[in-house]
Amino acid sequence: MDYDSTLFEMPIVEYRPYRSFSSNQSSTLLFQLFAGVDVPSGGTVIYAQANPAELGLDPVWSIGLKFNFDWRYYY
């Protein structure tokens, strides 16, 4: 099977309960609710070398929650 796909993700809500800055470091905490769609294209199943068959692939929708802790130290 051979296919290509493109994933699109869109943030719905972001929440930063913690953010800190100082002269040599910074940190932040992020929660993000997102939705996405994976759009396939060009799906082909190869039964034999001379007889490839086209596939009808549907988009796949998803929803999720991301958690990110970012800490940086500056010299």
C-alpha positions in Angstrom: 0.0 0.0 0.0 1.3 3.4 -0.9 -0.3 6.7 0.1 0.5 10.3 1.3 -1.3 12.2 4.0 -1.3 15.7 5.4 -2.2 16.4 9.0 -3.8 19.7 10.0 -4.1 20.5 13.8 -5.9 23.5 15.1 -5.8 24.7 18.8 -9.2 25.2 20.4 -8.2 26.4 23.9 -4.9 27.1 25.5 -4.3 27.5 29.3 -1.1 28.6 30.9 -1.4 28.2 34.7 2.2 28.9 35.4 4.8 31.3 33.9 8.0 32.5 35.5 10.8 34.8 34.4 14.1 35.8 35.9 17.4 37.2 34.6 18.9 33.9 33.6 16.0 31.4 33.2 12.3 31.2 32.3 9.7 28.4 32.6 6.1 27.9 31.5 3.4 25.2 31.7 0.9 24.9 28.9 -2.3 22.8 28.4 -3.8 22.8 24.9 -7.0 21.3 23.7 -6.8 20.7 19.9 -8.6 19.2 17.0 -7.1 17.7 13.9 -7.8 16.1 10.6 -5.5 13.7 8.6 -6.3 13.9 4.9 -4.9 11.0 2.9 -4.2 11.2 -0.9 -3.1 8.9 -3.6 -3.8 5.6 -2.0 -2.8 2.6 -4.1 -2.7 -1.1 -3.4 -0.4 -3.1 -5.6 -1.8 -6.6 -6.2 0.7 -7.3 -9.0 3.3 -5.3 -10.9 1.0 -4.7 -13.9 -2.3 -4.2 -12.0 -2.4 -1.5 -9.3 -5.8 -0.6 -7.7 -6.9 2.8 -6.5 -8.3 3.2 -2.9 -11.0 5.5 -1.7 -9.5 6.8 1.6 -11.5 9.0 4.0 -10.1 11.8 6.3 -9.5 10.8 9.9 -10.7 13.4 12.6 -9.1 13.6 16.0 -9.3 15.6 19.2 -6.7 15.6 22.0 -5.0 17.3 24.9 -1.3 18.4 24.8 0.8 19.1 27.9 4.0 21.1 27.6 6.5 22.2 30.3 9.2 24.5 28.9 12.2 25.5 31.0 15.1 27.5 29.6 18.4 28.5 31.2 20.3 31.5 29.7 24.0 32.0 30.3 
